[in-house]
Amino acid sequence: MSKSKEKNMAIELRQRGLSYSEILDRLTEEGCKVSKGSLSNWLKSVNLTEEQQKRLEEREEEGKRRGRQKIINMRKTETDD
């Protein structure tokens, strides 16, 4: 797939409100290798709706919660040993 097709696909996916990680996953499924830096450059002018922004913020918060819980579980395991 050419870079312009990859870029157009990435823009279309972002306009649907997908996160960078989701977009990278989709591109990878299509056999494309794109860095987050390239993605950021391509998508910097794509505006999201309030609903899309809210969804991405909720995904980010959930990721933070999972990360905190993972640390808690790791520390608990260390103290149990």
N, C-alpha and C positions, 0 to 999 in steps of 0.2 A: 504494500500500500504506500502510495506517495505521501510525502510530508504534508502536502496541501490537503489530501483526503483525510489524513489523520487529524490535522488541525480542524477541518470542517466538522468531522465527527465529534471531536472534543467540544467544539463550540455548541453544536446541537445538543449534546448531552448536558452541558452546563446550563444551557437555556431551559432545560427540563428540570433543573435544580439539583443535579447530582453533585456530590462532593468530588474533590480532586481524586481521592482514593477510589471512589466508585468509577470515575472516568478512567483512571489508569487500569483498573481491573477489566473494564469493558474493552479498552484498547488492546490490552494484553491478550484477551480472549480472541481478538481479531488478528493476533500475530504481530502487533505493533509494539515497539519499544520506544517509550517517550519518557523523558525525565520530568520530575515535578517542576523543575525550573523552566523547561520549555512550555509545559502546561500553564504555568503561572503567567508567562509572557503572552501566550495565545489568548488567555481568558481574562486578562486584566480589565478589559473594557466591557465584559458581559455583565449586565445588571440582573439581579435576582429580584423576584417579588418578595414582599414581606413574608409571605407564607413559606417560600423556599428558604429564606434566610433563617426563619424560625426553626425549620426542620434541620438545617445544618447545625444550628446552635444546640439543638436538642441532641443530635448525634455526638457533638463534641462533648457535651456534658456527660452523656452516657459513657463515652470513652474514658473520661476523667474518673468517673465513679468506678469503672472496671479496673483502671490502673491503681487507684487507691486501695481497692479491695485486694488486688493481687499483692500489693506491698504488705498489707495487714496480714494476709495469709502466709506470706513468706516469713515475716517476722515471727508469727505464731509458730511456724514449723521449726524455726531456728531455736526458739526458746523451749520447745518440746523435746529437743534432742538431748 
